Amino acid sequence: MSLDRRSFNTLIAGLPLAAAAPATLAQMPRDSVTLGVVLEPQGLDPTISSAGSIGEVAHLNIFEGLTRITQDGAVLPLLAEDWGHDEEGKTYTFKLRQNIRFSDGKPFTSAAVKFSFDRARAPNSTNKARQTFFENIKSITTPDAHTVVMVLDDADGVAPFRLGENTAVILHPDSADQAATRPVGTGPYTLEKWEKGKSLTLVKWDGHRNADKVKLRRVTFRFLEDPAAQVAALRSGNIDAMPRFGALQTLKQFQADRRFVVQVGATSGKGLLAINNRRKPFDDVRVRRALSHAVDRKAFIDGAQAGLGTPIGSHFSPLDLGYLDLTKVYPHDPAKARALLREAGITAPLEATLSLPPPEYARRGGPIIAAQLAQVGIQVKLQNLEWDDWLAGPFKGNFDLTLINHVEPLDYATAYANPDYYFGYDSAKMRGFVATLLAVPKMSDKGALWRDIQRQIADDAVNVFIWNPAQVAVARRGLRGLWSNSPIVVNDMAAVSWAPPATPI
């Protein structure tokens, strides 16, 4: 089944028990939870990488930003209690909350904001949001301890949203260089222990301003990359929930088990067959268009995602502002694909390598894509990679094709206005669109430009845009507060709690 982009259905089965239940909820600790996450983070500093694995653990839990993004995509105050901007949309003034402290007891002030943003926009910064946001900051001043004035070179109506992403969290000026392993933030949790390769545990910080509202004292994240291990851990009770469940083909067994609740929601992900635009013959737009016509989106979603997901036709997800459905630009048409390859002078078979990272969508979806490409005369060799190898290879531009899900919201500027990005798309026209978009101060005036950007990306067939993944969460019944939708990748554990046990009958 395909999810409507505005429909976030909750599937809760009421069928008989499929297996004997472990300890009842009444016997379980009411102040702790163990979650399964697919990937172990490389570190806990969200400002050095936009990787979702860092956001899942650290964002909103250890570190906070000036704003917060809700699961519905709204932007609310967090460390900033209020903000406004001038008529041009270039000068933002933030009023910070008072009486906030870092977990080491030192006060949070405007100086920490200035330090964090100056660090992010520095020429040697490794912050992945530098080009899309921080490079646009002209100056940051602090009139007093609770006021920050940020002046932009170009207006950016999306600035409050950007400040709610994990790359914009506020670091402690005294310990920023150690944030990856010894994080000190303003969030409700601190790092208790990290068993590399196994699990990471956070403990509630009693000095947090909202500590009385935080129900869970201890949160453990177990690293479960293998979908079969996710299933086993849930069924055995070794984890209480898997917020981003990978073994979609096994969902029916959890929907049929009264111990569990299954939620299906939406994400900001863009699942695509990334193409190396620098490498021949993929530098020819006709070849890239042929690839787009060769791929059957529905067959991929049905075969690799158990039918859960929405087809897409450009690098925007249905949750993104300004989304435009462009799936009809390249309908599945093998004959058209073969004709385009002949027009480009390609003699079959065209041989290429399809690099696959570890997630189930890639390992299960790779053979499906390979079979579809073979029908039009493209023979691909499947190459299974671990994440470190994928980051050192395809993500550095050393690849032909790779199957990947981009989870960052509104990342079109990073990916398509930067010729150095891993798939090497170099378009002066696209860079002009992005520059013009940044100069438009009002959100209401950006819609046409967002649509132009999507159409240009599709017309140039930069990549083969396949699906917007659904977010599938499997949780033990009684666990409340997990996000059902993910405009950003995060687990807001301060909002999670166990329901009171039912009265025994």
C-alpha positions as CSV (number, residue, x, y, z in Angstrom):
1,M,0.0,0.0,0.0
2,S,1.1,3.6,-0.6
3,L,0.7,6.2,2.1
4,D,-1.1,9.4,1.2
5,R,1.4,12.2,1.9
6,R,-0.9,13.8,4.4
7,S,-2.3,10.7,6.0
8,F,-0.4,9.3,8.9
9,N,-2.3,6.2,9.9
10,T,-1.8,4.4,13.1
11,L,-2.1,0.6,12.7
12,I,-3.0,-1.1,16.0
13,A,-3.8,-4.7,15.8
14,G,-6.3,-6.3,18.2
15,L,-5.7,-10.0,17.2
16,P,-4.9,-12.8,19.6
17,L,-1.5,-13.1,21.1
18,A,1.1,-14.6,18.8
19,A,3.5,-15.6,21.5
20,A,3.7,-15.9,25.2
21,A,4.3,-12.4,26.7
22,P,7.3,-11.7,28.9
23,A,7.0,-9.7,32.1
24,T,3.8,-7.5,32.3
25,L,4.0,-3.8,32.2
26,A,3.2,-3.6,35.9
27,Q,6.4,-5.6,36.5
28,M,8.6,-3.4,34.2
29,P,10.6,-0.4,35.3
30,R,8.5,2.7,34.8
31,D,11.4,5.1,34.5
32,S,13.6,3.5,31.9
33,V,13.3,2.4,28.3
34,T,15.5,0.6,25.7
35,L,15.2,1.7,22.1
36,G,16.7,0.0,19.1
37,V,18.4,2.3,16.5
38,V,19.8,1.1,13.2
39,L,23.2,2.8,13.3
40,E,25.7,3.6,15.9
41,P,26.7,7.3,15.7
42,Q,30.3,8.1,14.9
43,G,30.2,10.7,17.7
44,L,27.7,12.8,19.6
45,D,28.4,16.2,18.2
46,P,25.6,17.0,15.7
47,T,27.5,20.1,14.4
48,I,30.2,18.0,12.7
49,S,27.8,15.8,10.8
50,S,24.1,15.9,9.8
51,A,24.0,12.1,10.1
52,G,20.6,10.9,11.4
53,S,22.4,8.4,13.7
54,I,23.7,11.4,15.8
55,G,20.3,13.2,15.8
56,E,18.5,10.1,17.0
57,V,20.6,10.0,20.2
58,A,21.8,13.5,20.9
59,H,19.4,16.1,19.5
60,L,16.8,17.4,22.0
61,N,18.2,14.9,24.5
62,I,21.7,16.2,25.2
63,F,21.8,19.3,23.0
64,E,19.2,21.9,22.2
65,G,18.9,24.7,19.6
66,L,17.3,28.1,19.6
67,T,14.2,26.6,18.1
68,R,12.6,23.1,18.0
69,I,10.8,21.4,15.1
70,T,7.8,19.4,16.0
71,Q,6.8,16.1,14.4
72,D,4.3,18.0,12.3
73,G,7.0,20.3,11.0
74,A,6.0,23.3,13.0
75,V,8.8,25.6,14.5
76,L,8.5,26.5,18.2
77,P,10.7,28.3,20.7
78,L,13.3,26.3,22.6
79,L,16.4,28.1,23.9
80,A,15.0,31.3,22.3
81,E,11.7,32.3,23.8
82,D,10.9,34.7,21.0
83,W,12.4,36.1,17.8
84,G,11.6,38.5,15.0
85,H,13.2,40.0,11.9
86,D,13.3,43.3,10.0
87,E,11.2,44.0,6.8
88,E,14.0,42.8,4.6
89,G,14.3,39.5,6.4
90,K,18.0,39.9,6.9
91,T,18.3,40.8,10.6
92,Y,16.9,38.4,13.2
93,T,16.7,39.2,16.8
94,F,16.4,36.4,19.3
95,K,15.4,36.8,23.0
96,L,16.9,33.9,25.0
97,R,15.2,32.1,27.9
98,Q,16.8,33.0,31.2
99,N,17.9,30.8,34.0
100,I,19.1,28.0,31.7
101,R,22.3,26.1,32.5
102,F,24.5,23.6,30.8
103,S,24.7,20.2,32.5
104,D,28.0,21.2,34.1
105,G,26.2,24.0,35.9
106,K,27.5,26.9,34.0
107,P,24.9,29.5,32.7
108,F,23.7,29.5,29.1
109,T,24.0,33.0,27.6
110,S,24.2,34.7,24.3
111,A,27.9,34.2,24.3
112,A,27.4,30.4,23.8
113,V,25.1,31.1,20.8
114,K,27.7,33.5,19.2
115,F,30.5,30.9,19.9
116,S,28.5,28.1,18.4
117,F,27.5,29.9,15.2
118,D,30.9,31.6,14.7
119,R,32.4,28.1,14.9
120,A,29.8,26.7,12.5
121,R,30.5,29.4,9.9
122,A,34.2,29.5,10.2
123,P,36.2,28.7,6.9
124,N,37.5,25.4,8.5
125,S,34.1,24.3,9.8
126,T,33.0,20.8,9.1
127,N,29.4,21.6,9.8
128,K,27.3,20.1,7.0
129,A,24.9,23.1,7.2
130,R,27.7,25.7,6.6
131,Q,27.0,26.1,2.9
132,T,23.2,26.1,3.2
133,F,22.8,28.3,6.3
134,F,25.8,29.4,8.3
135,E,27.9,30.7,5.4
136,N,25.0,33.2,4.8
137,I,25.5,34.8,8.3
138,K,27.2,38.2,7.9
139,S,27.5,39.0,11.6
140,I,26.4,37.9,15.1
141,T,26.3,40.4,18.0
142,T,25.2,40.0,21.6
143,P,23.8,43.3,23.0
144,D,23.3,41.6,26.3
145,A,23.5,38.1,27.9
146,H,20.0,37.2,26.7
147,T,19.9,38.8,23.2
148,V,21.4,37.6,19.9
149,V,21.3,39.7,16.7
150,M,22.0,37.7,13.6
151,V,22.5,39.6,10.3
152,L,22.3,37.6,7.0
153,D,23.9,38.5,3.7
154,D,20.7,37.3,2.0
155,A,17.2,37.0,3.5
156,D,16.2,33.5,4.6
157,G,12.7,32.9,5.6
158,V,13.5,29.3,6.5
159,A,16.1,30.4,9.1
160,P,13.9,29.5,12.2
161,F,13.5,26.0,10.7
162,R,17.3,25.7,10.1
163,L,17.9,26.7,13.7
164,G,15.8,23.7,14.8
165,E,17.9,21.2,13.0
166,N,20.6,19.1,14.7
167,T,23.4,21.0,13.0
168,A,22.4,24.2,14.8
169,V,22.5,23.0,18.4
170,I,24.3,25.2,21.0
171,L,27.5,23.8,22.3
172,H,29.3,24.6,25.5
173,P,32.2,27.0,24.6
174,D,34.5,25.4,27.1
175,S,34.0,21.8,25.9
176,A,32.9,22.0,22.3
177,D,36.0,20.2,21.0
178,Q,35.1,17.2,23.2
179,A,31.4,17.2,22.4
180,A,31.7,14.1,20.2
181,T,32.6,11.9,23.2
182,R,32.0,14.1,26.3
183,P,29.0,16.1,25.4
184,V,27.9,19.0,27.6
185,G,24.6,20.5,26.6
186,T,21.4,22.2,27.9
187,G,19.2,19.2,27.2
188,P,17.4,17.0,29.8
189,Y,19.8,14.1,29.5
190,T,23.6,13.5,29.9
191,L,25.7,10.6,28.6
192,E,26.1,7.9,31.2
193,K,28.0,5.2,29.3
194,W,28.8,4.2,25.8
195,E,29.6,0.5,25.0
196,K,31.0,0.8,21.5
197,G,29.4,-1.6,19.1
198,K,26.6,-2.4,21.5
199,S,24.7,0.4,23.2
200,L,24.7,3.9,24.5
201,T,22.9,5.1,27.7
202,L,21.6,8.5,28.7
203,V,20.6,9.4,32.2
204,K,18.2,12.2,33.3
205,W,19.8,15.4,34.4
206,D,18.0,16.6,37.5
207,G,19.2,20.2,37.0
208,H,17.3,20.6,33.7
209,R,14.7,23.4,33.8
210,N,11.9,20.9,32.9
211,A,13.3,17.9,34.9
212,D,10.0,17.5,36.8
213,K,8.2,16.8,33.5
214,V,10.7,14.2,32.3
215,K,9.4,10.8,33.2
216,L,12.2,8.5,32.0
217,R,15.3,8.5,34.2
218,R,17.4,6.2,31.9
219,V,17.3,5.7,28.1
220,T,19.4,3.1,26.4
221,F,19.9,3.0,22.7
222,R,20.9,-0.5,21.3
223,F,22.5,-0.6,17.9
224,L,20.7,-3.1,15.7
225,E,21.6,-2.7,12.0
226,D,20.5,-6.2,11.1
227,P,16.7,-6.3,10.5
228,A,16.5,-9.9,11.8
229,A,18.2,-8.7,15.0
230,Q,15.5,-6.0,15.3
231,V,12.8,-8.5,15.1
232,A,14.4,-10.8,17.6
233,A,15.1,-8.0,20.1
234,L,11.5,-6.8,20.0
235,R,10.0,-10.3,20.4
236,S,12.3,-11.3,23.2
237,G,11.8,-8.0,25.1
238,N,15.4,-6.9,24.9
239,I,14.2,-3.6,23.4
240,D,11.0,-1.8,24.1
241,A,10.7,-0.1,20.7
242,M,12.3,0.3,17.3
243,P,11.3,3.9,16.2
244,R,12.6,3.3,12.7
245,F,11.9,-0.3,12.1
246,G,13.7,-1.9,9.1
247,A,12.3,-5.4,8.7
248,L,9.1,-4.2,7.0
249,Q,8.3,-7.6,5.6
250,T,7.7,-8.8,9.1
251,L,5.1,-6.2,10.1
252,K,2.1,-8.5,10.0
253,Q,3.5,-10.6,12.8
254,F,3.7,-7.5,15.1
255,Q,0.3,-6.2,14.0
256,A,-1.1,-9.6,15.0
257,D,0.6,-9.5,18.4
258,R,-1.3,-7.6,21.2
259,R,2.0,-6.9,23.0
260,F,2.9,-4.3,20.3
261,V,1.7,-1.2,18.6
262,V,2.7,-0.5,15.0
263,Q,2.7,3.1,13.8
264,V,3.1,4.2,10.2
265,G,3.9,7.8,9.5
266,A,5.8,10.1,7.2
267,T,9.4,11.2,6.9
268,S,11.4,13.9,5.1
269,G,13.5,11.2,3.4
270,K,14.2,11.1,-0.4
271,G,15.1,7.6,-1.5
272,L,17.0,7.7,-4.7
273,L,19.4,5.9,-7.1
274,A,22.3,8.4,-7.0
275,I,24.2,8.9,-10.2
276,N,27.8,10.0,-10.5
277,N,27.3,13.0,-12.9
278,R,31.0,13.4,-13.4
279,R,31.6,9.9,-14.7
280,K,31.0,8.8,-18.3
281,P,28.5,8.0,-19.7
282,F,26.4,9.3,-16.8
283,D,27.6,12.8,-17.6
284,D,25.1,12.6,-20.5
285,V,21.6,13.7,-19.5
286,R,20.1,11.2,-22.0
287,V,21.7,8.3,-20.1
288,R,20.5,9.7,-16.8
289,R,17.0,10.1,-18.2
290,A,17.1,6.5,-19.5
291,L,17.9,5.3,-15.9
292,S,14.9,7.3,-14.7
293,H,12.6,5.7,-17.2
294,A,14.0,2.2,-16.5
295,V,13.1,2.2,-12.8
296,D,9.6,1.1,-11.7
297,R,8.9,3.0,-8.5
298,K,5.9,1.0,-7.5
299,A,7.7,-2.3,-8.0
300,F,10.5,-1.0,-5.9
301,I,8.2,0.2,-3.1
302,D,6.3,-3.1,-3.1
303,G,9.3,-5.3,-3.2
304,A,11.8,-3.4,-1.0
305,Q,9.5,-1.5,1.3
306,A,6.5,-3.8,1.8
307,G,4.4,-1.3,-0.1
308,L,5.0,1.4,2.5
309,G,6.2,4.7,0.9
310,T,5.2,7.4,-1.6
311,P,6.7,7.7,-5.1
312,I,8.6,10.9,-5.7
313,G,10.0,12.6,-8.8
314,S,12.5,15.1,-7.5
315,H,14.6,15.8,-4.4
316,F,11.7,17.0,-2.2
317,S,9.7,14.9,0.1
318,P,5.9,15.3,0.5
319,L,6.6,16.8,4.0
320,D,8.8,19.5,2.5
321,L,7.6,23.1,2.0
322,G,6.8,23.7,-1.6
323,Y,6.5,20.0,-2.6
324,L,5.6,19.3,-6.2
325,D,4.6,15.8,-7.5
326,L,6.8,15.2,-10.5
327,T,6.5,11.4,-10.8
328,K,4.9,11.7,-14.2
329,V,8.1,13.4,-15.7
330,Y,9.7,9.9,-16.0
331,P,7.1,7.2,-16.0
332,H,8.3,3.6,-16.1
333,D,8.9,3.1,-19.8
334,P,11.7,0.6,-20.7
335,A,11.2,1.3,-24.4
336,K,11.8,5.0,-23.9
337,A,14.9,4.1,-21.8
338,R,16.4,1.9,-24.5
339,A,15.7,4.6,-27.1
340,L,17.5,7.3,-25.1
341,L,20.5,5.0,-24.6
342,R,20.7,4.4,-28.4
343,E,20.4,8.2,-28.9
344,A,23.3,8.7,-26.5
345,G,25.4,6.2,-28.6
346,I,25.4,3.5,-25.8
347,T,26.0,-0.1,-27.1
348,A,24.4,-2.7,-24.8
349,P,25.2,-3.9,-22.4
350,L,26.3,-0.8,-20.5
351,E,28.2,-2.1,-17.4
352,A,28.2,-0.3,-14.1
353,T,28.6,-0.9,-10.4
354,L,25.7,-0.3,-8.0
355,S,27.1,0.3,-4.5
356,L,24.8,-0.6,-1.6
357,P,25.0,0.7,2.0
358,P,23.9,-1.6,4.8
359,P,20.2,-0.6,5.4
360,E,17.5,-3.1,4.4
361,Y,16.1,-0.8,1.7
362,A,19.4,-0.9,-0.1
363,R,20.2,-4.6,0.3
364,R,16.7,-5.7,-0.6
365,G,16.2,-3.0,-3.2
366,G,19.5,-3.4,-5.0
367,P,18.6,-6.6,-6.8
368,I,15.2,-5.1,-7.8
369,I,16.9,-2.1,-9.4
370,A,19.5,-4.3,-11.0
371,A,16.8,-6.4,-12.6
372,Q,14.9,-3.4,-13.9
373,L,18.1,-1.9,-15.4
374,A,18.9,-5.2,-17.1
375,Q,15.7,-5.0,-19.0
376,V,17.0,-1.9,-20.8
377,G,20.5,-3.2,-21.4
378,I,22.3,-1.9,-18.3
379,Q,24.2,-4.6,-16.4
380,V,25.1,-3.7,-12.9
381,K,27.4,-5.4,-10.5
382,L,26.1,-5.2,-6.9
383,Q,28.6,-4.1,-4.3
384,N,27.6,-4.4,-0.6
385,L,29.4,-1.8,1.6
386,E,29.5,-1.1,5.3
387,W,28.8,2.5,6.3
388,D,32.5,3.4,6.7
389,D,33.2,2.1,3.3
390,W,30.2,3.9,1.8
391,L,31.3,7.2,3.4
392,A,34.9,6.7,2.2
393,G,33.8,5.6,-1.3
394,P,30.5,6.8,-2.9
395,F,30.1,9.7,-0.5
396,K,33.6,10.9,-1.7
397,G,32.5,10.6,-5.3
398,N,34.0,7.2,-6.1
399,F,31.1,5.3,-7.5
400,D,28.9,4.7,-10.6
401,L,25.5,4.3,-8.9
402,T,24.4,4.0,-5.3
403,L,21.0,3.5,-3.6
404,I,20.6,5.9,-0.7
405,N,18.0,7.6,1.4
406,H,18.7,11.3,2.0
407,V,17.1,12.1,5.4
408,E,17.9,15.8,5.8
409,P,15.0,18.1,5.2
410,L,15.2,20.8,2.5
411,D,18.8,19.8,1.6
412,Y,18.5,20.9,-2.1
413,A,21.1,23.7,-1.7
414,T,23.7,21.4,-0.2
415,A,23.1,18.6,-2.8
416,Y,22.4,20.6,-6.0
417,A,24.0,24.0,-5.7
418,N,27.4,22.5,-4.7
419,P,29.4,20.9,-7.6
420,D,31.7,19.3,-5.0
421,Y,28.9,17.2,-3.6
422,Y,29.3,13.5,-4.0
423,F,27.2,13.1,-7.2
424,G,28.9,16.1,-8.8
425,Y,26.0,18.0,-10.3
426,D,27.3,21.3,-11.8
427,S,24.6,23.7,-12.9
428,A,24.9,27.5,-13.0
429,K,21.2,27.7,-13.5
430,M,20.5,25.7,-10.3
431,R,23.0,27.9,-8.3
432,G,21.1,30.9,-9.6
433,F,17.8,29.5,-8.5
434,V,19.1,28.8,-5.0
435,A,20.7,32.3,-4.7
436,T,17.5,33.9,-5.8
437,L,15.5,31.8,-3.3
438,L,17.8,33.0,-0.5
439,A,17.2,36.6,-1.4
440,V,13.4,36.2,-1.1
441,P,12.4,37.2,2.5
442,K,8.8,36.1,2.6
443,M,7.9,32.4,2.9
444,S,4.8,33.1,0.9
445,D,6.9,34.2,-2.1
446,K,9.2,31.2,-2.1
447,G,6.7,28.6,-3.5
448,A,7.3,29.4,-7.2
449,L,11.1,29.2,-6.7
450,W,10.9,25.9,-4.9
451,R,8.8,24.5,-7.8
452,D,11.4,25.8,-10.3
453,I,14.2,24.0,-8.3
454,Q,12.3,20.8,-8.3
455,R,11.5,21.0,-12.0
456,Q,15.2,21.8,-12.8
457,I,16.5,18.8,-10.8
458,A,14.0,16.5,-12.5
459,D,14.6,17.9,-16.0
460,D,18.4,17.3,-15.6
461,A,17.7,13.8,-14.2
462,V,20.5,14.4,-11.7
463,N,19.4,11.2,-9.9
464,V,16.7,8.6,-10.2
465,F,14.1,9.7,-7.6
466,I,12.2,6.7,-6.3
467,W,10.4,6.9,-3.0
468,N,9.7,8.9,0.2
469,P,10.1,6.2,2.9
470,A,7.4,5.8,5.5
471,Q,8.4,5.9,9.2
472,V,7.5,2.6,10.7
473,A,7.7,2.3,14.5
474,V,7.1,-0.9,16.5
475,A,6.7,-0.4,20.2
476,R,5.6,-2.3,23.3
477,R,2.1,-1.5,24.1
478,G,2.0,1.2,26.8
479,L,5.0,3.2,25.6
480,R,3.8,6.7,24.7
481,G,5.2,9.7,23.1
482,L,7.4,8.4,20.3
483,W,7.2,10.5,17.1
484,S,4.9,9.0,14.4
485,N,6.3,11.4,11.8
486,S,9.9,12.6,11.2
487,P,10.4,15.9,9.4
488,I,13.8,15.6,11.1
489,V,15.5,12.5,12.5
490,V,15.2,12.7,16.3
491,N,13.9,10.8,19.3
492,D,12.6,13.4,21.8
493,M,12.9,11.2,24.9
494,A,11.6,13.9,27.3
495,A,8.2,13.4,25.7
496,V,8.2,9.6,26.2
497,S,6.7,7.8,29.1
498,W,5.0,4.5,30.1
499,A,1.3,4.5,30.5
500,P,0.0,3.5,33.9
501,P,-0.6,-0.2,34.1
502,A,-4.1,-1.4,33.5
503,T,-6.1,-2.5,36.5
504,P,-5.9,-6.3,36.8
505,I,-9.1,-8.1,36.0
